[in-house]
Amino acid sequence: MKRGMFVTVAALVVAFALSGATAYAQVMSADRRVNAKIDFAFTAGDKEFGPGSYGFEVSPAGPVVVTAPDGARVLLPVITTLGRHDKDPDPEFVFDKIGGKFLLSEVWMPGKDGLLLLASKGSHEHGVVGGSNPRR
């Protein structure tokens, strides 16, 4: 009898713990997802994308997941964290412009530090979508 009661209590504790972890994961996930309209073709990792509305999801330990309008996805490893220099509440996406191509290089989530995804060598320009100073 004691063993059966112990097993039942243990199962309830595990179920309760898992339901709490699931709820926490859902809240964290919603806080780390944004959508952005990118009006030009760009490269993220090894994939080329056309203009459209994209989903960006950031997990605390990386990677950054970019989801295209057609459902195609690319996972981008984070090189390093970039210290926030402003109080911009909007997401911001920085592209390195090299040879007429835009390469996704930084993602800044609202109110969070930035994430460096690509460190381009040599001189290059930047295109910025979102944030307080968008430019192309």
N, C-alpha and C positions, 0 to 999 in steps of 0.2 A: 504494500500500500504506500509506504513512504517513497519507494523508488518511483512509482507511477506519478505521485504528486510532484516529486522533484523534476521529472521529465516534463510535465505539463508547465510548471513554473518556468523552467529553463526555456522552453519553446516560446512562452509568452514574452519573456525578457528579450530574446533574440528578435522576435517579430516586432516588438516595440522599438528596439534600437534600430532595426533596418528601416522602419517606416519614418523615423526621425531623420535618418541619414538621407533617405530619398527626398524628403521635403527640403532639406538643406541644399542638396545638390540642385534641385529645381530652381530654388531662389538664386543661388550663385550663378547658374547657367543663364537665367533670364537677365541678370545684371551684366553679363559679359557678352551679350549678343547685340549687334547693331546692323542695320541695313544702310547702304549708301548707293546713290546713283553716280556711276562713273561714266562721264560723257565721252570717253575716248578709249581706244584700244590700249591694253597694257599687258605686261607679263608679270605673273606671280609665280615665283619658283621656276619650274620648267614648263609652265603652261601659258599659252597666249589666250587672252580673253578680249572680246569685243565690248563696245559700250553697252551699258545696261545697269540693272539694279542688282547689287551683290550683297550677300550676307557675310558678316565677319564675326567669328566667335573666338574668344580668347580664354584659354584655361589658365589657372594660376601658374602652372609650371610650363606653359607652352604646350603644343604649338599653336599657331594662329591658323584657323580653318577658314578658307575663303570658299564660298558657295556661289556658283554662277546661276543665272536665271534658268538655265536648262538642267540644273542639278549637279553639274560637274563640280568636283571639289578638289582642292589642293591643300595640303598640310605644309605649313611653313615653319621651320624651326626658328626659335628666337635666339639671336646672337647675344644680345644683352638688353638690359633695361635702361631707358633714357629718363633722366630726371625731368619732371614736369617743371616748366618755366613760367607757366601762367595759370589762370583759374578758369580756363575755357571749359564750359560744360558740354561742348559738342564733340562728337568723334571727329578725328582728323586722320587723313591718309596721305602720306608723303610718297611721291614717286621720283626716282632719279631719272632724269631725261638724258639719255646717251644715244647719240646717232639718230635722233628723231624718234626713239622708242621710249616709252614710259615703263619703268621697272618698279614694282611696289617695294619700298624700302623701309617704311615705318608705319606703324599703326598706333594711334593714340585713342584710347577709350575715354569716355566722359569721366573727368575727375581723377583719372589714373595716370601713372607714369607711362611713357611711351615704350614701344617694343621695336628694337632694331631687327629687321629681317634680312637686310642686304646692305653690305658695306662696299659701295662702289669705289674703286681706286681711280685716281686721276680726276681732272676737273669735269664737272657736270652741273647741269641746272636742276632745279626742283619744280615739280608740279604738286600742288596741294589741293585736296578736295576736303571740304568741311572745315571745321575750326573757325577761328575768328579772322583768318587772312587767306581765303582760298585764292588760288591762282594757277594758271596753266602755262 
